[in-house]
Amino acid sequence: MRLLGILLMAGLLLAATGVQADQVTLVDKGQPTAAIVIAQEPTRAAQLAAAELQWHIEQITGITMPVVKDNRVVRGTQILVGESAATVALGLHSADFKPQEYLVRVRPDVIVLMGRDKDDRQPFDYANHTTWPGWYDEQATTYAAYDFLEKLCDVRWYLPTELGICLPRRPNLAVSEIEIRRVPAMTTRDTWRGGNFPADLCGDSVTGGHPIPPLEPREMKLWWHRLRVVGGEARSANHSLYHYYELYWEPSTNPRLAQLFRGKKPEWFAQGYEGKPPQMCYTNQELIQQVIQEARDYFDRGGYPPEIRQLCNAPQGAKWGENYFAVVPMDNSSYCKCPQCQALLDAQADKQQFSSGHWSDYMFTFVNEIARGIAETHPDKQISAIAYASYAWPPRHVKVEPNVAVSMCLHTRNVYGLSLQDNDHALLDAWFQESPTRPKGVYMYFCFPALNARQQGFRCFPGFFAHSLVKEMQRYHQAGVTAITYEPSYLANGQRSALMDQLEMLIAAKMADDPTMDGNAYIDEFFTRYYGRAA
């Protein structure tokens, strides 16, 4: 009965992917009958895709398939990776593809794996991850290669390193004729990268006397590429104003950075507190004009200037995104006590949950001021805001400007907190009703309870939630969410866990890419293939 079920599932998979019965042989009895073809000056994305394709075929068959330039004569099937003279002859140009779009085409004499790539043709070294495409670089040719390996060569990546790779071992390799041309459903599929996995992939949430070294950066980066959480649209949002303390409150304690101090502006900071204020005064017009100018400079210069990025708690990385500028307050609810700010408190908003709308009118009034200023000079750009804590719900008395993208911070892992989940679902629906077309994202907290365990020095049971996450991802798609970021579970020594969120990371990345995927069937396959007879 189980065999019958497997055969039926396989038949459904073949029908769904359009795979035909005709087979194209790539390796026959341990001998290659095909070659990988790249341009004479290939993009870095095409070179990474070709290297990954070659490596995986070698793991499956034991043979090293040749990689040749497109000015060479190839006997047998050509596997065209990335744009080249050969793809141009077929009428296929990388620039004609949409952002993140890719093509997998298998025909008897030629296989095409290509997509929209950044025109970066600098030297590439498979052994040196610093020569690979950047995190947000266009690299859809790699998507084509990974889709080909997954769908047609039966490869799976369940963890970083070879420990997590499942693939067949056989002397022959043939693939079915097929054509797939598509764009990932969510334009941003991202993860919080503040800390590597431990080298043993286990680590500990309790700090001990023998810290486990981090996983090699190359293995980390391979994992993210194979998961396809790289190459998406850069669209980040996080607490964005902490650097104002060192610019306008008091000089940095670092003598070199202290030179960046621009002069004390106490009126820009939250009123009514002793010592260092916990927030800004978000109704102060001088502050508003300063943030508007900073946003304009950011867009004009392609990101923050280097000196700003050196400051403590400065914005993460060079940019929030080419088309986005984050406007997010400090991470607390101790807001300004001046009459103008207090007047915007929505005292009637429900405060029963962590995520409420108590300060939504106040915060989105400030966000709107910046958005209107940017719309005057940069009408094609967006302000990134987050819906979080006491400003999580849409404001009740303020209409959010159309050039504001909102990322909702949701407790995706807390499946046992039913009232918390109900509130998150209502919040998600409220933002959809507020504007079905507004760019919306979800920042998913995978990090609890591990963060509590790390902070308090105990070891926690991780709380698996894969089946629940399948439903949540479906819900996010229905609500028009086009961007996700997940914050992985914490470990000691600044590391993140590879195991506490292992299956959930896979589900999030794959369902963000393809909402038609049967997430529950994938979970069943994971346990069967990853654990084998132990499942």
Order of alpha helices (4+ residues) and beta strands (2+ residues): alpha-beta-beta-beta-alpha-beta-beta-alpha-beta-beta-alpha-beta-beta-beta-beta-beta-alpha-alpha-alpha-alpha-beta-alpha-alpha-beta-beta-alpha-beta-alpha-alpha-beta-alpha-alpha
